[in-house]
Amino acid sequence: MRLGPADPGTTRTFGEIVESRVGLADVVPEKQDAASRARVRDRVAELTAEPLTLERALQVAMLNNRELRAVLEELGVAQAELVQAGLLENPVIAGDLVNSTRGYGLGGGLSLTQSLLSAFLIPAKRRLAQARLNHAIVTVGQAALVLARDVKVAFVRTQAAGQMLELYRGRAQAAEVAHELAQRQLDAGNINPLDQQLFAAALDRARVELADAELAALVEREALTRLLGLWGEDIAWELAGPLADALPPEIELARLEQQGIADRLDLSAARVEVKSIAHALGLRRRGIVTGIEAGFVMRNEVGDDAGHEPVLGGSLALQLPIFDPGHADLARIQAYLRQAQHRLQDAAIHARSEIRVHRAEVVAARRKVEHYQKTVLPRAESITDLTLLQYNAMLVGTYQLLETRSDQIEAHRQYVEALRDYWIARSDLELAVGGRLGPDSD
């Protein structure tokens, strides 16, 4: 189903916008009937039956997110208005029946009138309706991009929460081992009660942190489930893997700003609004007579003498712009046009600023991830390995080895957070430029 052009003079559809900006094809149902909904349910069940990758999650969201489906109905409204704009107004039939007070019988007539102005304005009304359809397409397209960003963010948050949950489990297990060892040494009289209580307190903290991590993982999972529009048996989905740690290359800021100004759908919607109001203003300036009606009249006056026979003829009615010449209406449209122009300029300024901020966030997050990859994690692993060598040589004790292992887990947890923040910042940057960052950045 072709949902109309995205920009004047083009044939871009909503489905093509999703395919080019999000990278997904065949995620816009052709129809909204029962058979189409059944196919969507089957496709969603098929996608969630296997471990979810980011691409699969995006497909499920585009097919199944109820808020997006509701916004998509705006296209149906705009299409109906476009059809309505191409139709003539219905003709008006009127009649009267009168009775002579002097006994001359009945009289009356019929009239059929049609607005000529509505016929003349059909091309102009169709252009305005087409502009509203274009506006609806880019508005719905922007809603799809926002949903894609939200799904990406929720997906990486869920991945990170799951990885951190496993790390907290490892820390809790290490704390349990240390606590058991301390208890045995206390029973043997090798440590004092204070040291044993310190290890017990460390185990308590690890268990509390583990409980918090379990709740955080559940909350992030449910946030993603809501965006995917899943319920019932479909909520038993699983993730396909952990966070990706291979970072794509950086992109020049100048190219990002150019891409954002050219591709952002909210700016396209603002441009369409300016053009449609400008067209309405030009139409209003050309129109002076606000109403013209022509029709056919048949009448029969009461009486049976000459001059009272049935008569046929035409009629013409004009609305004279005497009391309301339209100056106020013209001023109102001019104000709307200036308002739309200011909003377009403001949106462009905000777009450039958002791109600069989000790119700076991506660059900072990237530097942090690379620092962990190149320095922090290798050093933590080296410290653990060296401590293990000294432990095997009986130069350090078990507690120091367990503490070193706990520090390594903490460094890896911080790395997962940094990696999560990078992919979130990148998702925000993609939305700020109006779609994917391009094949050269993947």
C-alpha positions as CSV (number, residue, x, y, z in Angstrom):
1,M,0.0,0.0,0.0
2,R,1.5,3.3,-1.1
3,L,0.9,5.8,1.8
4,G,1.7,8.9,-0.3
5,P,4.8,10.9,-1.0
6,A,7.0,12.1,1.9
7,D,7.9,15.3,0.2
8,P,6.3,17.3,-2.6
9,G,7.2,16.0,-6.0
10,T,8.5,12.7,-4.7
11,T,7.1,9.2,-4.4
12,R,8.6,8.3,-1.0
13,T,6.3,6.4,1.2
14,F,6.2,5.7,4.9
15,G,7.5,2.1,4.3
16,E,10.4,3.5,2.2
17,I,11.2,6.0,5.0
18,V,11.4,3.1,7.5
19,E,13.5,1.0,5.2
20,S,16.0,3.8,4.4
21,R,16.2,5.4,7.8
22,V,15.9,2.3,10.1
23,G,17.1,-0.3,7.7
24,L,14.0,-2.5,8.0
25,A,11.9,-3.7,5.1
26,D,8.4,-5.3,5.1
27,V,7.5,-4.0,8.5
28,V,4.5,-1.8,7.5
29,P,1.3,-3.9,7.1
30,E,-0.4,-3.5,3.8
31,K,-3.8,-3.3,5.4
32,Q,-5.4,-3.0,8.8
33,D,-7.9,-5.9,8.4
34,A,-8.2,-9.1,10.5
35,A,-6.1,-11.1,8.1
36,S,-3.3,-8.6,8.2
37,R,-3.3,-8.5,12.0
38,A,-3.2,-12.3,12.1
39,R,-0.1,-12.2,9.8
40,V,1.5,-9.7,12.1
41,R,0.9,-11.9,15.2
42,D,2.4,-14.9,13.4
43,R,5.4,-12.9,12.4
44,V,5.9,-11.5,15.9
45,A,5.7,-15.0,17.3
46,E,8.2,-16.2,14.8
47,L,10.6,-13.4,15.6
48,T,10.4,-13.9,19.4
49,A,10.7,-17.7,19.2
50,E,14.4,-17.2,18.6
51,P,16.9,-15.2,20.6
52,L,16.4,-11.5,19.9
53,T,19.1,-9.6,18.1
54,L,18.8,-5.8,17.8
55,E,17.4,-6.2,14.2
56,R,14.8,-8.7,15.3
57,A,13.8,-6.4,18.2
58,L,13.4,-3.5,15.8
59,Q,11.2,-5.6,13.5
60,V,9.0,-6.7,16.3
61,A,8.6,-3.1,17.5
62,M,7.7,-1.7,14.1
63,L,5.2,-4.4,13.6
64,N,3.7,-4.6,17.0
65,N,4.1,-1.4,19.0
66,R,0.6,-0.2,19.6
67,E,1.4,3.5,19.9
68,L,3.1,3.5,16.5
69,R,0.1,1.6,15.1
70,A,-2.2,4.3,16.5
71,V,0.0,7.1,15.1
72,L,0.1,5.3,11.7
73,E,-3.7,5.7,11.5
74,E,-3.1,9.4,11.0
75,L,-2.0,8.5,7.4
76,G,-5.5,6.9,6.9
77,V,-7.1,10.2,8.0
78,A,-4.9,12.3,5.7
79,Q,-5.6,10.0,2.8
80,A,-9.3,10.2,3.4
81,E,-9.0,14.0,3.5
82,L,-7.2,13.9,0.2
83,V,-10.0,11.9,-1.4
84,Q,-12.5,14.3,0.1
85,A,-10.7,17.3,-1.3
86,G,-11.2,16.0,-4.9
87,L,-15.0,15.7,-4.6
88,L,-17.6,18.3,-5.4
89,E,-19.8,19.5,-2.6
90,N,-23.2,17.8,-2.5
91,P,-25.9,19.8,-4.4
92,V,-28.7,21.3,-2.3
93,I,-32.4,20.8,-3.1
94,A,-35.0,23.0,-1.6
95,G,-38.7,23.5,-2.1
96,D,-41.8,25.3,-0.8
97,L,-45.5,24.7,-0.9
98,V,-48.0,27.6,-0.4
99,N,-51.8,27.8,-0.4
100,S,-53.7,30.8,-1.7
101,T,-55.8,32.6,1.0
102,R,-58.4,33.5,-1.7
103,G,-59.0,30.0,-2.9
104,Y,-56.8,30.1,-6.0
105,G,-55.3,26.7,-5.1
106,L,-51.7,25.6,-4.3
107,G,-48.5,26.9,-5.5
108,G,-44.8,26.4,-4.8
109,G,-41.5,25.4,-6.4
110,L,-38.3,23.4,-6.3
111,S,-34.7,24.5,-6.6
112,L,-31.5,22.6,-7.1
113,T,-28.2,24.6,-6.4
114,Q,-24.6,23.7,-6.6
115,S,-21.6,25.7,-5.3
116,L,-19.5,26.7,-8.3
117,L,-16.7,27.9,-6.0
118,S,-16.2,24.4,-4.6
119,A,-15.6,23.1,-8.2
120,F,-13.1,25.9,-9.0
121,L,-11.2,25.2,-5.7
122,I,-10.8,21.4,-6.2
123,P,-7.3,21.6,-7.5
124,A,-6.2,24.0,-4.8
125,K,-7.9,21.9,-2.1
126,R,-6.2,18.8,-3.4
127,R,-2.8,20.5,-3.2
128,L,-3.5,21.5,0.4
129,A,-4.7,18.0,1.3
130,Q,-1.6,16.5,-0.4
131,A,0.5,18.8,1.7
132,R,-1.2,17.6,4.8
133,L,-0.6,14.0,3.7
134,N,3.0,14.8,3.2
135,H,3.2,16.3,6.7
136,A,1.5,13.3,8.2
137,I,3.9,10.9,6.5
138,V,7.0,12.7,7.8
139,T,5.4,13.1,11.2
140,V,4.7,9.4,11.4
141,G,8.1,8.6,10.0
142,Q,9.6,10.7,12.9
143,A,7.6,8.7,15.4
144,A,9.1,5.5,13.9
145,L,12.6,6.9,14.2
146,V,11.9,7.8,17.9
147,L,10.6,4.3,18.5
148,A,13.7,2.8,16.9
149,R,15.9,4.9,19.1
150,D,13.9,3.9,22.2
151,V,14.2,0.2,21.3
152,K,17.9,0.5,20.7
153,V,18.4,2.2,24.1
154,A,16.2,-0.3,25.9
155,F,17.9,-3.2,24.1
156,V,21.5,-2.2,25.2
157,R,20.2,-1.4,28.7
158,T,18.8,-4.9,28.9
159,Q,22.0,-6.4,27.6
160,A,24.1,-4.4,30.1
161,A,21.8,-5.2,33.0
162,G,22.0,-8.9,32.2
163,Q,25.8,-8.8,32.1
164,M,26.1,-6.8,35.3
165,L,23.8,-9.2,37.0
166,E,26.2,-12.0,36.1
167,L,29.1,-10.0,37.5
168,Y,27.3,-9.3,40.7
169,R,26.6,-13.0,41.0
170,G,30.3,-13.7,40.6
171,R,31.1,-11.1,43.3
172,A,28.5,-12.6,45.7
173,Q,30.0,-16.1,45.1
174,A,33.5,-14.7,45.9
175,A,32.1,-13.1,49.0
176,E,30.5,-16.4,50.1
177,V,33.8,-18.2,49.6
178,A,35.6,-15.6,51.7
179,H,33.0,-15.8,54.4
180,E,33.1,-19.6,54.6
181,L,36.9,-19.5,54.8
182,A,36.8,-16.8,57.5
183,Q,34.3,-18.9,59.5
184,R,36.5,-21.9,59.3
185,Q,39.6,-19.9,60.4
186,L,37.7,-18.4,63.3
187,D,36.6,-21.9,64.4
188,A,40.3,-22.9,64.2
189,G,41.4,-19.8,66.2
190,N,43.4,-18.4,63.3
191,I,41.6,-15.1,63.0
192,N,39.8,-12.8,65.5
193,P,36.0,-12.3,65.5
194,L,36.4,-8.8,64.1
195,D,38.0,-10.0,60.9
196,Q,35.3,-12.7,60.6
197,Q,32.5,-10.1,60.9
198,L,34.2,-7.9,58.3
199,F,33.9,-10.7,55.8
200,A,30.3,-11.4,56.9
201,A,29.5,-7.7,56.3
202,A,31.1,-7.9,52.8
203,L,28.9,-10.8,52.0
204,D,25.8,-8.9,53.2
205,R,26.7,-6.0,50.8
206,A,27.3,-8.4,47.9
207,R,23.9,-10.0,48.5
208,V,22.1,-6.6,48.6
209,E,23.9,-5.6,45.4
210,L,22.9,-8.8,43.8
211,A,19.2,-8.3,44.7
212,D,19.4,-4.7,43.3
213,A,20.9,-6.0,40.1
214,E,18.2,-8.7,39.7
215,L,15.5,-6.0,40.1
216,A,17.3,-3.7,37.6
217,A,17.6,-6.5,35.1
218,L,13.8,-7.1,35.4
219,V,12.9,-3.4,35.1
220,E,15.1,-3.0,31.9
221,R,13.6,-6.2,30.4
222,E,10.1,-5.0,31.0
223,A,10.8,-1.6,29.5
224,L,11.9,-3.4,26.3
225,T,8.9,-5.7,26.4
226,R,6.6,-2.7,26.5
227,L,8.3,-1.1,23.5
228,L,8.0,-4.4,21.6
229,G,4.2,-4.6,22.4
230,L,4.5,-8.1,23.8
231,W,2.3,-9.9,26.2
232,G,1.2,-13.4,27.1
233,E,3.5,-16.2,26.0
234,D,5.6,-13.8,23.8
235,I,7.2,-12.2,26.9
236,A,9.5,-15.3,27.3
237,W,12.0,-13.9,24.8
238,E,15.7,-14.2,25.3
239,L,18.6,-12.0,24.1
240,A,20.9,-13.3,21.5
241,G,24.1,-12.1,23.0
242,P,26.0,-9.5,25.1
243,L,26.8,-5.9,24.2
244,A,28.9,-5.5,21.1
245,D,32.4,-4.3,22.0
246,A,33.6,-3.6,18.5
247,L,33.2,0.2,18.0
248,P,32.5,1.7,14.5
249,P,34.8,4.5,13.3
250,E,34.1,8.1,14.1
251,I,32.3,10.5,11.8
252,E,33.1,14.1,11.0
253,L,30.9,16.7,12.7
254,A,30.5,18.8,9.5
255,R,29.1,15.8,7.6
256,L,26.7,15.0,10.5
257,E,25.3,18.5,10.6
258,Q,24.8,18.5,6.8
259,Q,23.1,15.1,7.0
260,G,20.9,16.2,9.9
261,I,19.6,19.4,8.2
262,A,18.9,17.5,5.0
263,D,17.4,14.3,6.5
264,R,15.7,15.1,9.8
265,L,12.0,14.4,9.4
266,D,10.9,17.0,11.9
267,L,12.6,19.6,9.8
268,S,10.9,18.1,6.7
269,A,7.6,18.4,8.5
270,A,8.3,22.1,9.3
271,R,9.2,22.8,5.7
272,V,6.0,21.1,4.5
273,E,4.0,23.2,6.9
274,V,5.6,26.4,5.7
275,K,4.9,25.5,2.0
276,S,1.3,24.6,2.7
277,I,0.6,27.8,4.6
278,A,2.3,29.9,1.8
279,H,0.1,28.1,-0.7
280,A,-3.0,28.8,1.3
281,L,-2.0,32.5,1.6
282,G,-1.6,32.8,-2.2
283,L,-5.0,31.2,-2.7
284,R,-6.6,33.6,-0.2
285,R,-5.1,36.6,-1.9
286,R,-6.6,35.6,-5.2
287,G,-10.0,34.9,-3.8
288,I,-12.4,37.8,-3.4
289,V,-15.9,36.4,-3.7
290,T,-16.3,33.8,-0.8
291,G,-19.4,32.1,-2.2
292,I,-20.9,31.5,-5.6
293,E,-23.9,29.2,-6.1
294,A,-25.7,28.3,-9.3
295,G,-28.8,26.2,-9.8
296,F,-32.1,25.3,-11.4
297,V,-35.5,26.6,-10.3
298,M,-39.0,25.4,-11.1
299,R,-42.0,27.3,-9.6
300,N,-45.8,27.4,-9.9
301,E,-47.5,30.5,-8.6
302,V,-51.1,30.2,-7.2
303,G,-53.9,31.3,-9.6
304,D,-55.2,30.2,-13.0
305,D,-54.8,33.4,-15.0
306,A,-52.0,34.4,-17.3
307,G,-48.7,34.9,-15.5
308,H,-49.4,32.2,-13.0
309,E,-48.4,29.2,-15.1
310,P,-45.4,27.0,-14.1
311,V,-42.0,28.6,-14.8
312,L,-38.5,27.2,-15.3
313,G,-35.1,28.9,-15.0
314,G,-31.7,29.2,-13.5
315,S,-30.5,30.9,-10.4
316,L,-27.2,32.5,-9.3
317,A,-26.2,33.6,-5.8
318,L,-23.2,35.6,-4.8
319,Q,-21.9,36.4,-1.4
320,L,-20.8,40.1,-1.4
321,P,-17.7,40.9,0.7
322,I,-19.1,44.1,2.1
323,F,-19.0,43.7,5.9
324,D,-16.2,41.2,5.9
325,P,-13.8,41.8,3.0
326,G,-11.4,39.2,4.3
327,H,-8.6,41.4,5.6
328,A,-8.6,39.8,9.0
329,D,-8.5,36.3,7.5
330,L,-5.6,37.3,5.3
331,A,-3.7,38.8,8.3
332,R,-4.4,35.6,10.3
333,I,-2.9,33.4,7.5
334,Q,0.1,35.7,7.2
335,A,0.7,35.4,11.0
336,Y,0.5,31.6,10.7
337,L,3.1,31.7,7.9
338,R,5.5,33.8,9.9
339,Q,5.0,31.6,12.9
340,A,5.8,28.5,10.8
341,Q,8.9,30.1,9.4
342,H,10.2,31.0,12.9
343,R,9.5,27.5,14.1
344,L,11.4,26.1,11.1
345,Q,14.4,28.3,11.8
346,D,14.3,27.4,15.5
347,A,14.1,23.7,14.7
348,A,17.1,23.9,12.4
349,I,19.1,25.7,15.2
350,H,18.1,23.1,17.8
351,A,18.9,20.3,15.3
352,R,22.5,21.5,14.8
353,S,23.0,22.0,18.5
354,E,21.6,18.5,19.3
355,I,24.0,17.0,16.7
356,R,27.0,18.7,18.2
357,V,26.1,17.6,21.8
358,H,25.3,14.0,20.9
359,R,28.5,13.7,18.8
360,A,30.5,15.0,21.8
361,E,28.8,12.5,24.0
362,V,29.6,9.7,21.5
363,V,33.3,10.8,21.3
364,A,33.6,11.0,25.1
365,A,31.9,7.6,25.6
366,R,34.2,6.1,22.9
367,R,37.3,7.4,24.6
368,K,36.1,5.9,27.9
369,V,35.4,2.5,26.4
370,E,38.8,2.5,24.6
371,H,40.5,3.4,27.9
372,Y,38.9,0.4,29.6
373,Q,39.7,-1.9,26.7
374,K,43.3,-0.8,26.3
375,T,44.3,0.0,29.9
376,V,41.9,-0.7,32.8
377,L,40.8,-4.3,31.9
378,P,44.3,-5.5,30.9
379,R,45.8,-4.1,34.1
380,A,43.1,-5.6,36.2
381,E,43.6,-9.0,34.6
382,S,47.4,-8.6,35.0
383,I,47.0,-7.8,38.7
384,T,44.8,-10.9,39.2
385,D,47.3,-13.1,37.3
386,L,50.3,-11.8,39.3
387,T,48.4,-12.2,42.6
388,L,47.5,-15.8,41.6
389,L,51.2,-16.5,41.0
390,Q,52.1,-15.1,44.4
391,Y,49.3,-17.1,46.0
392,N,50.6,-20.3,44.4
393,A,54.0,-19.4,45.8
394,M,52.4,-18.8,49.2
395,L,53.4,-15.1,49.3
396,V,49.9,-13.8,49.6
397,G,46.8,-15.2,51.3
398,T,43.4,-16.3,50.0
399,Y,41.7,-13.1,51.1
400,Q,44.0,-11.0,49.1
401,L,43.4,-13.2,46.0
402,L,39.6,-12.9,46.5
403,E,39.8,-9.2,47.0
404,T,41.9,-8.9,43.8
405,R,39.3,-10.9,41.9
406,S,36.5,-8.7,43.3
407,D,38.4,-5.6,42.0
408,Q,38.6,-7.2,38.6
409,I,34.9,-7.9,38.6
410,E,34.2,-4.2,39.5
411,A,36.5,-3.0,36.7
412,H,34.6,-5.2,34.2
413,R,31.2,-3.9,35.6
414,Q,32.4,-0.3,35.0
415,Y,33.4,-1.3,31.5
416,V,30.0,-2.7,30.8
417,E,28.4,0.6,31.9
418,A,30.8,2.6,29.7
419,L,29.9,0.3,26.7
420,R,26.2,0.7,27.4
421,D,26.5,4.5,27.6
422,Y,28.4,4.5,24.2
423,W,25.7,2.7,22.4
424,I,23.0,4.8,24.0
425,A,24.8,8.0,22.9
426,R,25.2,6.6,19.4
427,S,21.4,5.9,19.2
428,D,20.7,9.5,20.3
429,L,23.1,10.7,17.6
430,E,21.3,8.6,15.0
431,L,18.0,10.1,15.9
432,A,19.5,13.6,15.9
433,V,20.8,13.2,12.3
434,G,17.5,11.7,11.1
435,G,18.4,8.0,10.6
436,R,21.3,5.7,10.3
437,L,24.8,7.2,10.4
438,G,25.7,5.7,7.0
439,P,27.5,2.6,5.8
440,D,31.0,4.1,6.3
441,S,30.4,4.3,10.0
442,D,29.4,0.7,10.5
